[in-house]
């Protein structure tokens, strides 16, 4: 009888234990769901539910108290005119880089408008990225397909995004041409399908190269195979974009209607004469609060040309970056700028302001992550490049806002431009490229440090598109 009683007690205890475990194993229980429902009933969200489920969230979250507070006047602005349009492509980095140099050409030749050929530079960007990918496949051929680096490479064989060094390495090697020498095509303005087929081909080629390595083929035969593969990539690019000119003739009409003499150039000759800027005189700054400031960093495989170097950047607080940027603008020098453009963007007003929308009040939920936390969780990162060309400084020396020249066409934003508040700059700016002459000697000394290497899957790797 005693044994039966003990057994009964054990059964009862086990039952309670199992029941308790079921309620506390991390799953959503019926009781928990009931509590959710009761909480919602108390809040009475019917009107809010009807509004949000049938309307744009941004329209409902728009902060009316903030409307009109950001104007489009700036105390200092780089002399330029005209807005470019990248259309359905991820080439903002290329447009941004070219828009940094566009004012130089316009001022030199007294032009009312001018545009470089984006298709020309993009052709070589895609060819070089294809070669870089195939070389990385060869270099990692002894690793398994599920190795993290190999897996990352196979997932990202090529893309149409980039950043400053993607641009600077490209033009240093291939020069530049005016739009008239190689106009845009449907595929340059709509890159999705071209990139899709090039990626497909490169993945197929990657497997072939890995198989050659597995079968102990010589390095020479592997390079021969790679050359044949790149010949096909070149063909795909030529069909979609046209073949880049090795030489072209250019002439122009200035603001006064004076027509120049036609002159022949190679792309490198044109860059040297029309732009003539030494690319080594630029330095990239980042604001990454997840890492130590005043340090030099280097991102592995973040380059577009095999013989190029992974790009280096100095990590600085935004207040220091801003001081150098102000001097650049005051001295009529545009800058490459990249940011998380989708955050708090009012497309119609053409403003980037953390007060544009009040999502907390709309949902009754607090979204409280700071910049460091947003980077750590991949909630925020550099997504788009634009030319930084203006700043508004009052009589007391205080900065209220900055001006960005975008590449979404003249109908986007405020006549193609975006006004960015100083607070938004702090929260969502990631990269600014500034000429060394506007940077203090103390900060430039950081370039002498040994760069801290970051892996290609690091949050800071993000390409601008």
Protein Blocks (a to p, Z undefined) as FASTA:
>chain_A
ZZmmmmmmmmmmmmmmmmmmmmmnopacfklmmmmmmmmmmnopmlmmmmmmmccfklmm
pcfklgokaccbdfbdcddedjddekjafklmmmmmmmmmmmmmmmmnopabdcddfklm
mmmmmmmmmmmmmmmmmmmmmpcfklmklmmmmmmmbccbdcfklmmmmmmmnopadfkl
occdfklmmmmlmmmmmmmmmmmmmmmmmmmmmnopafklmmmmmmmmmmmmmmmmmmmn
opadfbdcdddddfkopacddddddfklmmmmmnopafklpccddddfkbcehiacddeh
iafbfklccdddddddfklmmmmmmmmmmnopacdddddfkgopafknopacfklpcfkl
mnopacfbdfklmmmnopaccfbdcddfbdcddfkopafbdcdddfebjkgcjehiacdd
fklmmmmpcbdcddfklpcfklmmmmmpccddddfkbmklpccZZ
